[in-house]
Amino acid sequence: MNRLVPLLAFAALAAVPFIPFGREGGYVLLLVSRVMVFALAAISLDLLLGGGGMVSFGHAAYLAIGAYAVAILDANDVSEAWAVLAAALGAAALFAAGTGAVALRTRGVNFIMITLAFAQMVYFAAGSLAAYGGDDGYSLIARTELFGWPVLKGRGFYATAFVLLLAGYLLCRMLVASRFGRVLRAIRQNRQRVQAMGFNPFTVQLTAMVIAGMLCAVAGVLLANLSEFASPAYATWQRSGDLLIMVILGGAGSLHGALLGAAFVVLLEEALGRLTEHWRLIFGPLLVLSVLYFRGGLAGIGAKRD
Amino acid sequence: MKRYGALLVTDSVDLAVLPGTIHAIIGPNGAGKTSLIHQISGIVASDAGRVLLAGRDITHLPLHRRARRGLARGFQITSVLPEFSVLENVALAVQATAGSSFRFFRPAATEAALNQPAVAALARVGLEARAADPARRLSHGEKRQLELAIALAAKPRVLLLDEPLAGAGPDETARLVALLDSLRRDCAIVLVEHDMEAVFALADTISVLAQGRLIASGGPDAIRADAGVRTAYLGEAA
């Protein structure tokens, strides 16, 4: 199951651009692109939540950091991918290291609240950037390009997002299985035991936060390009909550569960949003039911239990 | 002979643990035995006094840095990693002493450099047959064995054990006592234990703690003969 499901999921994502949807084709591609962007963000969160047991309620901050890296450079006539990525990754790493160093001094509910507070700071900071649209957000002049090549337009966006998602997924899988990931998983199970073995949980968890933050910032870069827009709303706590829902609904700790969860949430949001503007009224109970009946999340359906 | 071991002073508790020996700490409930172990291992900070390991002051080092210096410990309530396999539990302990853990790419589960010493430690405690099982499936006694394997894998100088026999059945107890007896060769052991039969069979030195104070310390025979100890502690148990 652990190999088959992700394989099928990525095969399906690779096949989408080749399925003739007729007039709906463009719309489907856009929707699935959105799924992939949020899947990348959710997978990076799963590295923290499922891997290290860190319930970060502020992960959307990194979406905004990535998006504003695009916006601020765009306003200065820079749309080269390497420059954008360097800015996004650098800013995300700094933010993760700074806020993580504070947040990791706490655990449990306090950790949740502190990560939330830091994300709110990003939200308000983004809203105060008057030169970049303030509360209204910023519309991009040009999409990000790779050596002048429009890699994030039309089908190019889909292909780039697919490659980045696949790379991010494989990277996280490798991290989780490595020496580093093993310590991270051990801390989640029994922190004191790991300390007594001679590991310092703080540095291991902080490193994980920096890696996850940088990965999510890549998703932020994609999100800004997808909507040609950067908005403070990317950093709202609702968005952080959505990411958590994707991970938990998909099955925390499996990584590909985050992908399934992202697809489920984005597609359901779209479908229910067509029915009624009060779609969250339906979404809420569905969420409760799925948590009650699918303990291992979507990734756990059909998996063996012991 | 060069003397090395742990020295601790708290509420006038002063004890030295010599290499290759088992130093038992006994005393009635609430005497401060677990607190003492916590202070030595670094889980609880001492308000005063010092802890020396091999002559070096480790009083102000956090738990994980003391572990790196060669202080391993078992817990009163068994403490293993339930989701990991038995082998992975021990391999992680090996990893703590074998090179950096900031390696991000190679899968750790197939690293022979980690698994071979781990298998050896498991064999030492007689648990190699369960290596592939998840740790949560082990019986209570087996978890105790696993804790010992985790501690041994780190090749510690001093091993702190807080009631390693608690909750074990008679067969398991006999096995664990024999195991502890054989571990003496590898490292000094500080043993907090309520099972007097085991304590008197194993210990080279016994220190008696009552109300946070050391009331006697000496060989098993001397402790057995000590009148003060009898009234304070052994009298109640007999």
Interface residues (C-beta under 8 A of the other chain):
Chain A: M174 L175 A177 S178 R179 F180 G181 R182 V183 R185 A186 Q189 N190 Q192 R193 V194 Q195 A196 M197 G198 F199 N200 P201 V204 T207 D306
Chain B: S41 I43 P62 L63 H64 R65 A67 R68 A72 R73 F75 S79 V80 L81 P82 E83 F84 E88 L92 A93 Q95 A96 T97 S100 S101 F102 R103 F104 F105 R106 P107 A108 A109 E111 P134 I150 A154
